Amino acid sequence: MTRDVWFAWPSREALTHEGLSRVRRGIAWTVRAVLLGALLWTAVNERGPHGWSWVAGVAIVAATVALARGFWHQTLAHRLWPSLALLASLMTVAVVAQQTGWHIVAIIVWCGTAVSALERLPLGAAVPCTMVALGAYAVVNTDSWMPTAISTAGLGLAGYVLRLDAEARGNAQRLLAQERAARAAESESAALAERARIAREIHDVLAHSLSAQLVHLEAARLMIEREPAGEFRDRILERVVAARSMARDGLAETRQALSALRGEMTPVEDYLRTLVEGGGPVGPAGVEVSGERRPIAAEASQAVRRVAQEALTNVRKHAPGATVAMRLEYLPDEVALEVRDFGGGVADELAVSGSGYGLLGMRERAELLGGTLEAGPDEEGFVVRLRVPA
């Protein structure tokens, strides 16, 4: 065997019950229950000790169970020295049991120690511990040398077989986890490829079309401005300027959507600051960010951006000139956005009820992500609150 084999721990998957079938798990717990019952029964009914000695026997059993549980947890964490210390403590308990007359308890503890060491420790530490435990078992066993030798060899073989079985199960669990990860990565790669294809289609069709519209609308604006001033000319110019602004906003949103599809979105807080700085007919606005900043899922990021955009659009429509306070909070398992306006005009019935199609669409978007959206008047104006998992 190589040095790595002697000093390598059994894998964490091998040291747990993960991957065991229900039947095998039931058998394992049945064996433990039988061994514990045998220990307790022996501690109370074994012939020889009398009086307070049976209390000592029960204490020995309790100490054995506690130390065995600690040994299980320490080996699961791959802590060698604490594991060896607990194993030595179990052997000491076996010696105490033997010296106080609890022979069967001592034999069971020696055997369990030998098998557990070989099953759960690195071989370099397990083999010496198992040899000591089985040697003590052979010394205290009252059978003839032939049954003792056979049972000793059988215990060593059982421990090693349990180790091999656990390693095989652990390898199977690791392979299964790797296969699941590979499938998830493949699915994610396919999704990214499809999103990139959609982004290219949108760019080639919609973005180019909006860019061309902007060029033509700008040319139309320049041509109209050369015409003599008049009411008709001013009305046409106003419509062309409004159409140009809408086309510019549409192109910006298209580019934002393309970035989202390609996974190249700017941080949410940067987008919100750009959004409020771009203003329009909105009074002073600010963005407050709290919590530990971190990348969030594209769906949650898009929900925050769209809700913020819709909230500002509603302020421009229903409370022009209002002061806007925007707050983004990173919570442990979600992200929260609050957009509050105050000091503007009186909101109409649609805005107050929160039943506009824009807010309704944002509420549906939030609910699809497992979040919530609340919108309604407060003491000074109107407030929109969004919470989505992130």
N, C-alpha and C positions, 0 to 999 in steps of 0.2 A: 504494500500500500504506500501511496505517496504521503508526504508530510501534510498536505492539505486535507487528505482523508482522515488522518489521525486527529487533527486539531479543528476541523470544521464542525460547526453546530448543525444538528438537524434543522431544516428550514422551519420558519414560523408556521407555515401551512401544515407541516408534518407534526408539529407539537400541539396543534389544536384539533378539535373534532370536526373541522370544516371538511366537507366532502364525504363524511361517513353517511351511509344509508341509515334510514330510521331503524332498521332491524339491528344493524351493528351498533348503533348508538344505544339501543335498548339493551343489547347483550352487555355492553361495557358498563352501563349503570347497574345492571343486575349483578355483575361480578363484583363491583364495588360494594353494593349493598350486602351481598353475601359475606364478603370479607369483613366488612364492618360489623355485621351481625355476629359473625364467628368470634371476632375479637371481644365484643361486649359479652357474649355468652360465656366465653372462656374466662374473661376477667371476673365474672360473678360465680361461675359454677366449677371452675377447675379445682380438683381436690388438692389438698395440702394446706394452703393458706387459710387462716381463720381470722376472725375479729376484724380489726381495722385494715388488714392487708388487702381485702377486696376493694376498699376505697382507693388504695394505692393503684390497684389494677385498673380501675375505671379512669383514674387520673393519667395512667400510662397510655391508655387508649385515646383519651382526649388529646394528649400531647402529640401522639402519633398522627392523628388526623390533622391537627393544626400545622405540624411541621411538613407533612406531605402536601398540604395545600400550598404552603409557602414555597416548597420546592417546585411545585408545578408552575407557579407564577414566575419564579426567578429563572427557571429554564426557558420559559416562554419569552422572557425578555433577554435571553442569551447573556445572563450575568453569571460568570463562572464561579468566582470566589464565594458569593452568597449561596449559590447552589451547593457547592461543596461543603460549606459550613452547615447548611441545613441537613445535608446527607450525613455528615458526621454526627449531627445531633440525633438523627433517627437511629444511627448505629448505637449511640450512647443510650438511647431509650431502650433499645433491644438488650443491651448489656444489663441495664437496671432491671428490666423485666426478668431476665434470666436469673439474676442474683436474688431477686425477691420471690422467686418461686413460680413466676408466670411463664412457664417453659413454652407453651403453645403460642402465646402472644409473642414471645421473643422469636420463635421460628418464623411466624408469619411476617414479622417486621423485617427480619434478615432477608427472607425470600423477596418480599416486595421491594426492599431497597436495592437488591441485586438486579432485579428485572427493570426497575425504573431508571437506575443509573445507566444501564446499557441502552435503554430505549431513548433517553432524553439528553444525555450529555455527549460532548465530543468523545470520540473513541479513546483518545489519549488519556482522558480523565475517567472515562466510564469503565475501561477494562480493569485498572487497579482497584477501583471502588467495588466493582462486581466480584473480583477475586477475593477481596477482604470479606465481603458480605457472605459469599458462598462458602468461604473457608470457615467462617464462624458458624454458619448453618451446619456444615458437616461435623464440626466439633460438638455442637450441642444436640445434634440429632441422635436419638437413642436407637435407631434402627441399625441393622448390620451394615457392613461396608458396601455390599453390592447395591442394595436399594438406595443407600445414601449417595453413592457415586452416580447411579442412574438419574436420580432426582436432581442432583447438582448439575450434571450435564444438561438435563432437560430444561432446567431453569435458565441456564446460560443461553441455550439455543432459543428458548422462548423469547428472552429479551432481545436477542439479535433479530429474530424473525419479526417481532413487533416493530423494531427499528426500521427494517427494510420495508415493511408494509406501510409504515407512516411516511417514509421517504417517497415511496411510489405514489401514495395518495397526495403528498405535497407537490410532487412534480406534475401530477395530473391537474391539480388546482392551478399551478402556475401556468401550465400550457393553456388551460381553459381561459384564464385571465388574459393571457397574451392574445389568444384568438379573438376574444371579445374586443380587446383594445384595437386589434388589427381591423376587425369589422367596423368598429366605430370610426376609425381613421379613414377607412375606405369610403364609408358613407359620407363623412364630412368632406372628403376630397371630391366626391361626386357632386355633393351639394354646392361646394365652392366653384367647381367647374361650370355647373348649370347657372349659378348666379353670375359668373363672369360672362357666360354666353348671353344671358338676358341683359347684362349691363352693356355689352357691345351692341346689341340690337337697339336698346334705348338710345345709346349715344349716336349710333348711325342714323336713326330716324328722328327721334324727338329733339335731341340736343341740336342737331344740324338744322332742323326746321325752325326751332326757336331762334337760333343764331341768325338765320336768314331773315326771319321776321324783324328782329331787332335792327338789322341793317336797313331794310326797306322802310321801317317806321321812322328811323332816324333821318333817312333821306326825305321822307314825306314831311317831317317836321321842319327841316331846313327849307324845303320848297314852299311850305305854307307861310313860314315866317317872312319870306320875301314878298308875299302878296300885301296889297294895301290893307291897313287895319280896318276892321269892321266887326259887327256882331257875329255874322256868319263865319268869317275867318277865325275869330277867337274861339267860337264853339268847336269848330273842326280841329283847331290846334289843341284845345283842351282834351278832346277825345283821343287824338293821336298820341299826345303825351301820356295820357292814362294807359292807353294800350301798350305803349313802349315800356312803361313802368311794370305793367303786368307781365309782359314778355320777359323783362329782365328778371323779375322775381321768379317766374316759372323756370327760367334757365338756371338760376341759382339753386332752386329746389331740385331740379333734375340732376344737377351735378352733385348735390348732397346725397340724393338717392343712389346715384351711381357709386359714390364713395362708400356708401353703406353696403351696397351689393358686393363691392370688391373688398370689404373689410378694412377700408382706409379712412375711417371716420376720425375727425378731430375730437379731442376730449369734449365731453358734454359741457363742462363749465366754460370752455372757450367759445363754443357755439352760442351759449346763452348770452355771454357778454357781447358777442358780435351782433346777436339778434336785437338786444335792447339798445345798442349804440346806433343801429340802423334805423331805429325809431319811427319816423313818420310822425303823424299827429298825436304823439304821446308825450306827456310831461316828463320830468326827471325820473329816471329809472336806474335801478341798481341791482346787482346780483351778489348774493351772499352764499358762500359755500362753506359747509361744515362737515365734520367727520373725516375719516381717513380715506383719501382719494385712491381710487383703484379702477382698473379697466372693468367695464361692465358689458354684459351681453348686447349684441347688436340690436335685438328686438327691444330690450329695455331702453337702450340709448335712443332708438328711434321714437319710442313712446314719449320719452321726456321731451325730445326736440319738438315733436308735433304738438304736444299739449301746450308747451310754452309758446309756440307760434300761434296756435289757435287762440290762446288766452290774450296775447297781445293784439291779434286781429279784432277780437271782441272789444278790447279797450278802445281801439281806434274807431270802431263803428259806434259804440254805445256810450263811451265816456271820453271823448277827445280832450286831450290836455291833462288827463288825470296822471297823478304820480303813481308809478308802478314799483312795487317791491317784490323781487324774485328771490326765492331761497331754495337752494339745492342742498340736500342732506344725505350723506352716505351713512346708512345704517348697516348693522352686521349682515343682514340677509336681504336687504332691499334698499332701494333708493327712493327718496321722497322729494317732490317738487311742490312748492307753494308759490302761486302768483297772485298778488293782492294789489288792487288799485283803489285809490281814494283821492278825493278832491276834484273829481271831474264832473261831467254832466250826469244827468239822471239816466240810469239804464232803463231801456224799454222792457216790456213784459217778457219778451222772448229771452233776453239776457238774464233777467231776474230768475225766471223759472229754470234756467239751465237746460232747456229742452231744445235748443237749436241743433240743427243737424251736425254742425261742427263738434259741439260738445258731446252729442250723442255718439258720434263716431269715435271720439277719443275715449269715452267711457267703455264702449265695446272693445276697443283696442286694449285698454287696461285690463278688462275682465278676461280677455283671451289669454293674457299673460299671467293670470292669477292675481292681479292687483285690483286696486279700487281707484275711482275718480269721483270727487265730490266738488260740486260747483254751486254757488249760491251767494246771496247778499250777506254782508256782515254789518257791523255798526257804521262803518265809514264808506263802504263801497261794495266791491264784488271780489270774491276769492275763489280760486281754483286750487284744489289739492289733489295730487296724484301720488300713489304709492305702488310700486311694482317690484317684484322679486328681482334681485340682481346679485 
